[in-house]
């Protein structure tokens, strides 16, 4: 992690960009429902970088992907995003339909970069074509820096000047501070469905955090690792040996915290029968769907007593109000604590928003996968390309 963060090029390193065209890689991969943007958070978080460059007289060519197009599906066009950004900036954002058809304007957005077949393959020809469109390059798409794509990594090798945008710089600084010099106690709350998806994150936090709180479906392999039944619970088979290894060989004593009770239901439904059981064997016909009341209280107490908190992943079937109490308790504790709080992952951020608490968090991370890989200590290609 040291090599990819110690000498990160920033906007100040770009020099004079007045009258120059700057290619800005943004992350406008926002949810669209019937052509309407369901959540504009990623667009809003890019505004400081765009406004800073415009104030310096730069002419902007914005590049983003949207979804995973197989061809040029019209439903994955960035046109609604360009219109939304136009409204936010109070200036027209022209949409360029293709690389060879770029309007001559101060604010232009290129159509979905994944419409170009060489994007995800990091095609050097495409990277060179992108670079030829601008005088400098800025990457502000933290959610994509873990991918070696033409617009995130390849293009940097074909431009003379490149830098991280303000959002990318802030994301890296935030996670670097958490991992290297956090205010203590540092408490990490990790939920979600698969323990194998976050094994590296769990191990890293077991090294640097004071407490690691596990919840959600990723806690059920820990029951199975004790050779106890989990009923119909969502339990990742590959996660069982991982959980066993964590329990037996990796976790320092007293640092890894598992639920003490669970809410189980007879099916995943808001009208399901439900009951509270101890964290242990789950009967056939029942499945774990939320953390129990004692766990909620214990986890909330540790969060409120922390100086730094990182949270990624819901701790129950938060999509159903009947089983959202555990995740709500985490969200409320994160909002209530006086600690520095960092929340990553779309589901966790969506939960904060659902409970009206997104404004009571120190930092909402825009990059789920990128954040987790940064925590694990993996090299992020798009970030490394911006260092010297």
LOTI-599560 format. One record per residue (C-alpha): x, y, z. Coordinates in Angstrom, 3 decimals, always signed. Each point is the difference from the previous one (the first is absolute). Layout:
# LOTI-599560
        X        Y        Z
        X        Y        Z
...
//
This chain:
# LOTI-599560
        X        Y        Z
   +0.000   +0.000   +0.000
   +2.939   +2.321   +0.629
   +1.102   +0.125   -3.625
   -3.472   +0.829   -1.291
   -0.750   +2.848   +2.361
   +3.276   +1.691   +1.015
   +0.507   +2.128   -3.137
   -3.448   +0.300   -1.500
   -0.193   +2.740   -2.632
   -2.689   +2.552   +0.892
   -1.718   +2.848   -1.812
   +2.706   +2.368   +1.201
   +2.541   -2.004   -2.002
   -1.823   +0.620   -3.287
   +1.256   +3.543   -0.358
   -1.785   +2.465   -2.264
   -3.086   -1.510   -1.634
   -1.634   +3.233   -1.151
   -1.439   -0.555   -3.451
   +1.202   -3.598   +0.039
   -2.223   -3.027   -0.435
   +0.151   -2.323   +2.984
   -1.266   -3.560   -0.290
   -1.692   -0.784   +3.333
   -0.818   -3.608   +0.873
   -3.032   +0.147   +2.279
   -2.143   -2.739   +1.515
   -3.518   +0.737   -1.187
   -1.067   -3.641   +0.170
   -3.292   +0.954   +1.642
   -3.207   -2.025   +0.278
   -2.510   +0.726   -2.757
   -3.679   -0.913   +0.252
   -2.066   +0.623   -3.130
   +2.589   +2.506   -1.161
   -0.010   +1.903   +3.300
   +2.925   +0.191   +2.421
   -0.832   -1.790   +3.232
   +2.937   +1.368   +2.006
   +2.155   +2.954   -1.092
   +2.561   -0.254   +2.834
   +2.898   -0.920   -2.284
   -0.740   +2.925   -2.281
   -0.141   +2.442   +2.901
   +3.244   -1.280   +1.476
   +1.819   +0.732   -3.263
   -1.098   +3.654   -0.035
   +2.898   +1.437   +2.077
   +2.574   -1.313   -2.472
   -1.954   +1.157   -3.030
   -0.563   +3.441   +1.501
   +3.657   +0.329   +1.033
   +1.160   -0.758   -3.538
   -2.559   +2.357   -1.554
   +1.098   +2.788   +2.346
   +3.522   -0.465   -1.371
   -1.315   +0.423   -3.532
   +0.148   -3.634   -1.088
   -2.246   -1.386   -2.725
   -1.342   -3.348   +1.204
   -0.557   -3.270   -1.819
   -1.657   -2.403   +2.455
   +0.321   -3.762   -0.311
   -2.013   -2.604   +1.912
   -1.454   -3.451   -0.348
   -3.567   -0.997   +0.772
   -0.900   -3.617   +0.657
   +1.444   -2.834   -2.052
   -1.158   +0.470   -3.580
   +0.460   -2.844   -2.446
   -0.499   +2.291   -2.982
   -1.349   +3.563   -0.023
   -3.246   -0.566   +1.897
   -1.900   +3.312   +0.068
   -1.182   -0.615   +3.563
   +3.651   +0.305   +1.108
   +0.540   +3.372   -1.644
   +1.459   +2.774   +2.134
   -2.452   +2.543   -1.396
   -2.083   +0.163   +3.247
   +3.238   +0.529   +1.924
   +1.095   +2.828   -2.302
   -3.369   +1.665   +0.473
   +0.219   -0.390   +3.785
   +3.515   +1.439   +0.076
   -1.103   +2.918   -2.189
   -2.608   +0.858   +2.625
   +2.487   -0.281   +2.863
   +2.643   +2.158   -1.664
   -2.412   +2.460   -1.568
   +1.759   -0.499   -3.316
   -0.659   -2.089   -3.081
   +1.810   -3.338   -0.096
   +0.202   -1.250   -3.573
   -0.048   -3.765   -0.549
   +2.556   -1.307   -2.489
   -1.412   -3.084   -1.749
   +3.435   -1.425   -0.874
   +3.726   +0.656   +0.189
   +0.084   +1.336   -3.549
   -2.928   +2.349   +0.600
   +0.963   +2.286   +2.891
   -1.851   +3.346   +0.119
   +2.170   +3.069   +0.399
   -1.171   +1.175   +3.404
   +1.249   +0.799   +3.479
   -2.102   -2.775   +1.575
   -0.280   -3.255   -1.899
   -0.843   -3.502   +1.198
   +1.054   -2.971   -2.066
   -2.647   -2.672   -0.489
   +0.358   -3.156   +2.143
   +3.675   -0.948   -0.304
   -0.905   -3.681   +0.222
   -1.707   +0.336   -3.345
   +3.597   -0.091   -1.246
   +1.064   -3.672   -0.273
   +3.579   +0.640   +1.128
   -0.847   +1.737   +3.278
   -0.056   -2.915   +2.428
   +2.876   -1.717   -1.842
   +2.177   +3.078   +0.578
   +0.617   +0.195   -3.724
   +3.043   +2.261   -0.573
   -1.453   +1.264   -3.282
   -3.149   +1.193   +1.777
   +2.109   +1.461   +2.819
   +2.051   +1.968   -2.515
   -3.145   +1.238   -1.754
   -1.390   +1.260   +3.308
   +3.267   +1.723   +0.858
   +0.094   +1.717   -3.389
   -3.269   +1.751   +0.841
   +1.470   +2.034   +2.874
   +3.002   +1.888   +1.357
   -0.178   -1.546   +3.482
   -1.749   -2.819   +1.871
   -1.698   -0.093   +3.406
   -1.409   -3.113   +1.639
   -2.702   +0.669   +2.578
   -1.687   -3.414   -0.266
   +1.014   -1.741   +3.210
   -2.531   -2.755   -0.659
   +1.922   -1.019   -3.127
   +3.675   +0.362   +0.949
   +0.274   -3.680   +0.857
   -0.601   -0.819   -3.681
   +2.735   +0.189   -2.631
   -2.185   +1.393   -2.776
   +0.886   +2.297   -2.871
   -1.659   +3.025   +1.618
   +1.346   -0.658   +3.502
   +3.540   -1.274   -0.502
   +1.029   -0.263   -3.634
   -0.675   +3.623   -0.904
   +2.446   +1.282   +2.620
   +2.934   -1.404   -1.975
   -0.904   +2.159   -3.000
   -0.400   +3.411   +1.645
   +2.629   +2.435   +1.224
   -1.923   +1.164   +3.065
   -2.240   -2.074   +2.264
   -1.400   +0.330   +3.500
   -2.535   -1.252   +2.507
   -3.154   +2.043   +0.438
   -1.098   +1.374   +3.363
   -2.361   -2.904   +0.692
   +2.593   -2.651   -0.798
   +2.578   +1.839   +2.083
   -2.391   +0.196   +2.964
   -0.959   -3.674   -0.251
   +3.629   -1.112   +0.019
   +0.908   +2.335   +2.861
   -2.962   -1.220   +2.061
   +0.829   -3.685   -0.321
   +3.714   +0.591   +0.438
   -0.698   +1.792   +3.273
   -2.278   -2.800   +1.232
   +2.588   -2.660   -0.686
   +3.158   +1.839   +1.041
   -0.874   +2.447   +2.746
   -3.605   -0.310   +1.157
   -1.307   +1.616   +3.118
   -0.686   -2.862   +2.363
   -1.949   -2.052   +0.708
   -0.491   -0.963   -3.658
   -3.098   -2.149   -0.502
   -0.740   -1.728   -3.310
   -3.534   -1.238   -0.689
   -0.166   -2.528   -2.831
   -3.221   -1.478   -1.335
   -1.357   -1.234   -3.279
   -0.474   -3.413   -1.488
   +3.406   -1.614   -0.574
   +2.894   -0.314   +2.410
   +2.286   -1.031   -2.879
   -0.605   +3.350   -1.721
   +1.422   +1.780   +3.036
   +2.540   -2.451   +1.379
   +2.900   +2.336   -0.807
   -1.868   +2.923   +1.558
   -0.779   -1.967   +3.152
   +3.621   -1.073   +0.355
   +1.279   +3.530   -0.554
   -2.330   +1.441   +2.607
   +0.936   -2.767   +2.414
   +3.515   +1.407   -0.314
   -0.764   +3.712   +0.314
   -3.393   +0.357   +1.723
   -0.892   -0.323   +3.663
   -3.232   -1.881   -0.706
   -1.490   -1.684   -3.070
   -3.771   -0.490   +0.147
   -1.454   -2.631   -2.345
   -3.656   -0.098   -1.001
   -2.393   -0.960   -2.749
   +0.181   -3.170   -2.048
   +3.779   -0.022   +0.259
   -0.411   -0.990   +3.650
   -1.745   -3.300   -0.744
   +3.127   -1.824   -1.248
   +1.387   +0.563   +3.496
   -2.875   -2.101   +1.351
   +0.630   -2.709   -2.579
   +3.723   +0.138   +0.806
   -0.934   -1.273   +3.454
   -1.743   -2.961   -1.646
   -3.403   +1.383   +0.874
   -3.005   +0.121   -2.371
   -1.069   +3.286   -1.568
   -3.463   -1.058   -1.180
   -0.997   +1.762   -3.200
   +2.319   +2.933   +0.588
   +2.007   +1.505   -2.810
   +3.325   -1.620   +0.780
   +2.827   +0.103   -2.507
   +1.609   -3.493   -0.070
   +3.435   +1.374   -0.888
   -0.251   +2.310   +2.974
   -0.089   -2.814   +2.547
   +3.707   -0.937   -0.116
   +0.844   +3.698   -0.102
   -2.050   +0.599   +3.145
   +1.609   -2.977   +1.698
   +3.480   +1.281   -0.807
   -0.863   +3.471   +1.307
   -1.342   -1.440   +3.236
   +2.843   -2.437   +0.583
   +3.119   +1.655   -1.371
   -0.387   +3.620   -1.030
   -2.180   +2.059   +2.314
   +1.801   +1.475   +3.025
   -1.819   -0.808   +3.195
   -2.910   +2.314   +0.669
   +0.287   +1.955   -3.237
   -2.441   -1.900   -2.247
   -3.603   +0.451   +1.126
   -2.851   -2.192   -1.227
   -3.712   +0.460   +0.699
   -1.311   -1.383   +3.276
   -3.569   -0.339   -1.256
   -1.883   -0.072   -3.286
   -3.433   +0.666   -1.379
   -1.098   -3.011   -2.033
   -3.003   -0.331   -2.262
   -1.779   -2.860   -1.736
   +0.445   +1.775   -3.347
   +1.323   +3.207   -1.513
   -3.204   +2.009   +0.150
   -1.432   +2.923   +1.927
   -2.796   -2.254   +1.263
   +2.347   -2.817   +1.051
   -0.167   -1.571   +3.420
   +3.010   +1.169   +2.004
   +1.700   -0.633   +3.296
   +3.213   +0.910   +1.818
   +2.533   -2.763   +0.648
   +3.520   -0.209   +1.368
   +2.822   +0.117   -2.532
   +0.431   -3.705   -0.581
   -1.886   -2.895   -1.565
   -2.920   +1.070   -2.215
   -2.892   -2.429   -0.412
   -1.047   -1.410   -3.352
   -2.653   +2.122   -1.641
   +1.404   +3.198   +1.526
   +2.597   +2.444   -1.264
   +2.031   +2.773   +1.516
   -1.292   +3.350   -1.271
   +1.203   +2.630   +2.474
   +2.141   +0.589   +3.046
   -1.766   -0.329   +3.322
   -0.716   +2.691   +2.603
   +2.911   -0.869   +2.294
   +2.434   +0.149   -2.922
   -1.432   +3.325   -1.114
   +0.567   +1.452   +3.451
   +3.515   -1.377   +0.332
   +1.082   +1.115   -3.466
   -1.546   +3.452   +0.441
   +1.861   +0.431   +3.290
   +3.349   -0.831   -1.613
   -0.706   +2.328   -2.929
   -0.994   +2.866   +2.282
   +3.144   -0.516   +2.067
   +2.292   +0.064   -3.040
   +2.129   +2.856   -1.284
   +0.013   -1.336   -3.580
   -2.628   -2.222   -1.634
   -0.009   -1.741   -3.372
   -3.214   -1.688   -1.144
   -0.567   -2.108   -3.090
   -3.016   -2.227   -0.567
   -3.457   -0.417   +1.572
   -0.413   -2.408   +2.901
   -3.393   -1.375   -1.010
   -2.530   -0.188   -2.823
   -0.277   +3.786   +0.007
   -2.160   +0.011   -3.132
   -2.879   -1.229   +2.179
   -1.129   +2.318   +2.834
   -0.740   -3.033   +2.182
   +3.689   -0.954   -0.008
   +1.629   +3.434   -0.212
   +0.279   +0.699   +3.739
   +3.601   -1.187   +0.264
   +1.233   +2.126   -2.870
   -2.003   +2.964   +1.289
   +1.659   -0.397   +3.415
   +3.448   +0.058   -1.632
   -0.924   +3.016   -2.135
   -1.380   +1.917   +2.983
   +3.055   -0.788   +2.128
   +2.305   +1.128   -2.814
   -1.998   +3.216   -0.307
   -0.085   +0.538   +3.761
   +3.655   -0.579   +0.847
   +2.448   +2.899   +0.179
   +2.582   -2.131   -1.774
   +1.366   +0.521   -3.483
   -2.317   -2.224   -2.055
   +0.650   -1.463   -3.430
   -2.687   -1.992   -1.797
   +0.685   -1.917   -3.201
   -2.049   -2.250   -2.232
   -3.209   +0.771   -1.823
   -2.260   -1.999   +2.327
   +1.281   +1.730   +3.137
   -0.315   +3.439   -1.562
   -3.484   -0.870   -1.261
   -0.956   -1.036   +3.534
   +1.244   +3.296   +1.433
   -2.010   +1.833   -2.611
   -3.106   -2.076   +0.700
   +0.226   +0.895   +3.669
   +0.728   +3.680   -0.770
   +3.470   -0.123   +1.545
   +2.361   +0.487   -2.960
   +0.813   +3.567   +1.065
   +1.217   -1.141   +3.403
   +3.044   -1.922   -1.199
   +3.512   +1.397   -0.388
   +0.710   -1.655   -3.337
   -2.151   -1.976   -2.435
   +2.306   -1.950   -2.293
   -0.935   -0.167   -3.675
   +2.003   -3.151   -0.664
   -1.177   -3.299   +1.457
   +2.395   -2.430   -1.673
   +2.797   +2.534   -0.311
   -0.246   +0.893   +3.691
   +0.163   -3.632   +1.064
   +2.991   -0.700   -2.242
   +1.766   +3.097   +1.316
   -0.582   -1.213   +3.562
   +1.344   -3.429   -0.890
   +3.160   +1.623   -1.282
   -0.410   -0.997   -3.627
   +1.512   +2.071   -2.771
   -2.659   +2.083   -1.736
   +1.047   +0.521   -3.633
   -1.787   +3.304   -0.531
   +1.546   +1.391   +3.160
   +3.511   -1.252   -0.654
   -0.073   +1.649   -3.418
   -0.385   +3.387   +1.720
   +3.068   -0.375   +2.220
   +3.677   +0.598   -0.586
//
